[in-house]
Amino acid sequence: MKKIIGLMVSLMMIMSLVLTGCSSSSTEDKSSSGTTPTTKKVKVGFLYVGPVGDGGYTYAHDQGRLYLEKQLGDKVDAKTFKENIKEDTAEVDKACEEMINNGVTVIVGTSFGFMEGMDKSAKKHLDVKYMHCSGYMTAPNMSNYFGRDYQVRYLSGIVAGMKTKSNKIGYVAAMNIPECVRGINAFTLGVQSVNKDAVVKVTWTNTWYDPAKEKEAAKALLAQGVDVITQHQDTTGPQIAAEEKGVWSIGYNSDMSKAAPSAYMTAPIWNWGPYYVDQVQKVIAGTWKSESYWGAMEADNAKSIIFLAPLTKIAPEGAQAKVDAAKADIISGKNKVFVGPIYDNAGVLKVKEGEVMTDEKMLGFDWFVKGIEGKVK
């Protein structure tokens, strides 16, 4: 059943996104014709899957909310947010209703599982605008948005590949969906670009937010001899496990150095604020339109929706130069990340010599590259 659902999700994503190259791209919903300019303060509400103090995913989104308030001042009221919302259609719909009843006119949902509930609410409230993170549904009043995280995952893989001594790297992953698989694959290709002997061991937790479970998953990988831990999880649990074991780590979502000061080397960082400012400014100007947005890494971290955090002193010598060179090549288009030949971990050629994977194929990833120990269930 999970496999069928995954394929359905992939097909829907492909249908909703017409994307090109490795640049930032967006596709407008043609049925959306913009909105009327407003002189009223725009009230924005945020739906979070975890607590703002998780130190990771929800924290990063909340930093985006605070950035929005700071940048737009009295033009916006972004004080409304709801934490720990379950990925349940009825609960999400209810949360949206409560926000709307309190005057919210722009709703930002920050978890994949919020999609159905937001879509249901959007159909009832055509005068309210909805922005959904990491999904694929659109409507005249509902957008989806995300960043090309695979580009930064590749860079973090370079750091891990240069640091490992055991040539065993552990990856704690949340959900068995193309988003997570794509990131694991990109990370592994980054590892292999500097260390052909390293393997990446993957374990699934089947949860976005569960600090204890995430930590235990990391400990299970550490028991297999890995000496670098990374993650696609919402909390610092895996980082803490690495810290306690005395090995090294690469975080995700935000700077996790405080949780693991002796282990943490870097992390792919989500920088949601600039996108939120851009979208709300368009609401104010009356130019907002529904879109599917997949933002690319940019040279200036302050403008990039996702970037690699500065390397700490724990990172391996020479890693910064390797990362800088790879980043420049990705931004210029010289390095597309997923370029053949690429074999899966069963030895089957999946991407031919010189072939560049299309966005459609990347959005539907359901296989692991060579060098990964684990299964796409």
C-alpha positions in Angstrom: 0.0 0.0 0.0 2.8 2.4 0.9 4.4 1.7 -2.5 1.1 2.5 -4.3 0.6 5.7 -2.3 4.2 6.7 -3.1 3.7 6.2 -6.8 0.5 8.2 -6.7 2.2 11.0 -4.9 5.0 11.0 -7.5 2.6 11.1 -10.4 0.7 14.0 -8.9 3.9 15.9 -8.2 5.0 15.4 -11.8 1.7 16.7 -13.0 1.7 19.7 -10.8 5.3 20.8 -11.5 6.7 21.7 -14.9 10.2 22.5 -13.9 13.5 23.1 -15.8 17.2 22.6 -15.0 18.6 23.3 -11.6 17.4 26.9 -11.3 14.6 28.1 -9.1 11.4 27.5 -10.8 7.7 28.0 -10.4 4.6 27.1 -12.3 1.5 29.3 -11.9 -2.0 28.0 -11.5 -3.5 29.4 -14.7 -6.9 29.7 -13.1 -5.5 32.2 -10.6 -5.6 35.8 -11.7 -4.0 37.6 -8.8 -5.7 39.6 -6.1 -6.7 43.1 -5.2 -4.1 45.3 -3.5 -4.7 45.8 0.2 -3.9 48.6 2.6 -5.0 46.5 5.6 -2.5 44.7 7.7 -2.2 41.1 6.4 -2.7 38.5 9.1 -0.7 35.3 8.4 -1.1 32.1 10.4 1.4 29.2 10.5 0.6 25.5 11.1 3.5 23.5 12.6 3.8 19.7 12.9 6.1 20.0 15.9 7.0 22.5 18.6 8.9 25.7 17.8 11.5 24.6 20.2 12.4 21.3 18.4 15.8 22.8 17.4 15.2 21.7 13.8 12.4 21.7 11.2 9.7 23.6 13.0 12.2 25.9 14.6 13.5 26.8 11.1 10.0 27.6 9.9 9.3 29.7 13.0 12.5 31.7 12.3 11.0 32.4 8.9 7.8 33.7 10.6 9.8 36.0 12.8 11.8 37.2 9.8 8.6 38.0 8.0 7.4 40.1 11.0 10.8 41.9 11.2 11.0 42.7 7.5 7.4 43.8 6.9 6.7 45.5 10.2 3.3 47.0 10.6 2.2 45.7 7.2 1.8 42.2 8.6 0.6 40.4 11.7 2.3 37.0 11.8 2.0 36.3 15.5 -0.5 33.4 14.9 0.8 29.9 14.9 -0.3 26.4 16.0 2.1 23.8 17.2 2.0 20.0 17.1 -0.8 19.7 14.5 -1.3 16.1 13.5 -1.1 15.1 9.8 -4.8 14.4 9.7 -7.2 16.0 7.3 -9.9 16.8 9.8 -7.5 18.3 12.3 -5.8 20.4 9.8 -9.1 21.6 8.4 -10.2 22.5 11.9 -7.0 24.4 12.6 -7.5 26.4 9.4 -11.1 27.2 10.4 -10.0 28.5 13.8 -7.4 30.7 12.2 -9.8 32.1 9.7 -12.3 32.8 12.5 -9.6 34.9 14.1 -9.0 37.0 11.0 -6.2 35.1 9.3 -6.2 35.6 5.5 -3.0 33.8 4.6 -2.3 30.3 6.0 1.1 28.6 5.8 1.2 24.8 6.4 4.6 23.5 6.9 4.3 19.7 6.7 3.6 17.3 3.8 0.7 15.7 5.6 -1.2 18.9 6.0 -1.9 19.0 2.2 -5.3 17.3 2.1 -6.6 19.3 5.0 -5.4 22.6 3.6 -6.9 21.7 0.2 -10.3 21.0 1.8 -10.2 24.3 3.6 -9.1 26.2 0.5 -12.1 25.0 -1.4 -14.4 26.4 1.3 -12.6 29.8 1.7 -11.7 31.2 -1.8 -10.8 34.5 -0.3 -8.1 33.0 1.9 -4.6 32.2 0.5 -2.9 29.0 1.4 0.8 28.1 1.0 1.8 24.4 1.6 5.3 23.3 2.1 6.6 20.2 0.2 3.4 19.1 -1.3 2.1 19.0 -4.8 -1.5 20.2 -4.8 -2.5 23.6 -6.1 -5.7 25.6 -6.4 -6.5 29.1 -7.4 -5.9 30.1 -3.8 -3.3 27.4 -2.8 0.4 27.2 -3.6 3.1 24.7 -2.8 6.7 25.5 -2.2 10.0 23.8 -1.4 13.7 24.0 -2.1 16.2 21.9 -4.1 17.6 20.3 -1.0 19.4 17.7 -2.9 21.9 20.3 -4.0 22.9 21.0 -0.4 22.7 17.4 0.6 25.4 16.7 -2.0 27.7 19.3 -0.4 27.1 17.8 3.1 28.0 14.4 1.7 31.4 15.8 0.7 32.1 16.7 4.3 31.0 13.3 5.6 33.0 11.4 3.0 36.2 13.3 3.9 35.7 12.9 7.6 34.8 9.2 8.1 37.6 6.9 9.2 35.5 3.7 9.3 34.0 4.4 5.8 30.6 3.8 7.4 28.2 6.7 7.5 24.7 6.5 9.1 21.6 8.2 7.8 18.5 8.5 10.0 15.5 9.1 7.7 11.9 9.9 8.5 9.4 8.9 5.8 9.8 6.6 2.8 8.8 9.2 0.2 10.7 10.6 -2.8 11.8 13.7 -0.9 13.8 11.7 1.6 15.1 9.2 -0.9 16.3 12.0 -3.2 18.2 13.6 -0.3 19.8 10.3 0.7 20.9 9.7 -2.9 22.3 13.2 -3.3 24.2 12.9 0.0 25.7 9.6 -1.1 26.8 10.9 -4.4 28.5 13.7 -2.5 30.3 11.2 -0.3 31.4 9.2 -3.3 32.8 12.2 -5.1 35.6 12.3 -2.4 35.5 8.8 -1.0 34.7 5.8 -3.2 35.1 3.3 -0.4 32.5 4.8 2.0 29.0 3.3 2.4 25.9 5.0 3.7 23.7 2.9 6.0 20.0 4.0 6.1 17.4 3.4 8.8 13.8 4.6 8.7 11.9 5.9 11.7 8.5 6.5 10.0 8.0 9.7 11.9 9.0 13.3 11.3 9.1 14.2 15.0 10.0 11.8 17.8 13.3 12.9 19.5 13.6 9.6 21.4 13.0 7.4 18.4 15.3 9.4 16.3 18.1 9.1 18.8 17.5 5.3 19.2 17.7 4.9 15.4 21.0 6.7 15.4 22.3 4.6 18.2 21.4 1.5 16.2 23.5 2.7 13.3 26.4 3.6 15.6 26.3 0.0 16.9 27.1 -1.0 13.3 30.3 0.9 13.3 29.4 4.2 11.6 31.4 7.2 12.7 29.4 10.0 11.0 25.6 10.5 11.6 23.3 12.6 9.4 19.6 12.8 9.2 16.3 13.7 7.6 14.5 14.3 10.8 13.0 17.2 12.7 14.9 17.2 15.9 18.4 17.0 17.3 18.0 13.4 18.6 20.5 11.9 16.1 23.0 14.7 16.8 22.9 14.0 20.5 23.5 10.3 19.9 26.6 11.1 17.9 27.8 13.5 20.6 27.4 10.9 23.3 29.2 8.3 21.3 32.1 10.6 20.5 31.7 10.5 16.7 30.8 13.2 14.2 27.6 14.5 12.8 25.9 16.5 10.1 22.5 18.1 11.1 19.5 19.2 9.2 17.1 22.2 9.1 19.0 24.5 11.4 22.4 25.0 13.2 22.5 22.1 15.6 25.9 22.8 17.1 24.6 23.6 20.6 23.1 20.1 20.8 26.3 18.4 19.7 29.2 20.8 20.1 31.9 18.1 19.8 30.3 16.2 17.0 28.5 18.7 14.7 30.3 19.7 11.5 27.6 21.4 9.4 24.0 21.1 8.2 21.7 21.9 5.3 19.8 24.9 6.6 16.3 26.0 5.6 16.0 29.7 5.1 12.2 30.2 4.7 12.0 33.9 5.6 12.8 35.5 2.2 10.2 33.3 0.5 7.6 34.2 3.0 8.4 37.9 2.7 8.2 37.7 -1.1 4.8 36.0 -1.0 3.2 38.3 1.5 4.5 41.3 -0.4 2.7 40.0 -3.4 -0.5 39.6 -1.3 -0.2 43.2 -0.3 0.5 44.4 -3.8 -2.4 42.3 -5.2 -0.1 40.3 -7.5 -0.1 37.0 -5.6 -0.8 33.9 -7.7 -0.9 30.2 -6.9 2.3 28.5 -7.9 4.5 25.4 -7.5 7.9 26.6 -6.4 11.1 24.6 -6.2 13.9 27.1 -5.2 17.5 26.4 -6.0 20.6 27.0 -3.9 22.1 30.5 -4.5 25.6 32.0 -4.0 24.3 34.3 -1.3 23.1 32.3 1.6 20.9 35.2 2.8 18.9 34.9 -0.4 18.9 31.1 -0.7 15.9 29.1 0.5 18.4 26.4 1.5 22.2 26.5 2.0 25.0 24.6 3.8 25.8 26.0 7.2 29.4 27.2 7.8 31.7 24.3 8.6 32.9 24.0 12.2 36.4 23.4 13.3 35.5 19.8 13.5 35.1 19.5 9.8 38.0 17.8 7.9 40.9 19.8 6.6 40.4 20.8 3.0 36.6 20.3 3.1 35.8 24.0 2.7 37.6 24.2 -0.6 35.9 21.1 -1.9 32.5 22.4 -0.8 33.1 25.8 -2.3 34.1 24.3 -5.7 31.2 22.0 -5.8 28.8 24.7 -4.8 30.0 26.9 -7.6 29.7 24.1 -10.1 26.1 23.3 -9.0 25.0 27.0 -9.2 26.6 27.4 -12.6 24.9 24.2 -13.9 28.2 22.4 -14.5 27.3 19.9 -11.8 23.7 18.7 -12.0 24.2 16.2 -9.1 22.2 13.4 -10.7 24.2 12.8 -13.9 24.9 9.3 -15.3 26.2 6.8 -15.2 24.3 6.1 -11.9 23.6 2.5 -10.7 21.2 1.6 -8.0 22.3 -0.4 -5.0 21.3 -3.7 -6.8 23.8 -2.9 -9.6 21.2 -1.9 -12.2 22.0 1.0 -14.5 19.3 3.7 -13.8 20.8 6.8 -15.4 22.9 6.3 -18.6 26.3 7.9 -19.2 25.9 11.6 -19.7 22.2 11.6 -19.0 20.8 14.2 -16.6 17.9 13.2 -14.5 14.8 15.3 -15.2 12.9 17.0 -12.4 10.1 14.6 -13.0 12.3 11.6 -12.3 13.9 13.3 -9.2 10.4 14.0 -7.9 9.5 10.3 -8.2 12.7 8.8 -6.7 11.9 5.2 -5.5 15.4 3.6 -5.6 18.7 4.0 -3.8 22.0 4.7 -5.6 25.0 2.3 -5.4 26.8 2.6 -2.1 23.7 2.7 0.1 22.9 -0.1 2.5 19.2 -0.1 3.0 15.9 -0.5 1.1 13.3 1.8 -0.4 10.3 -0.1 1.1 
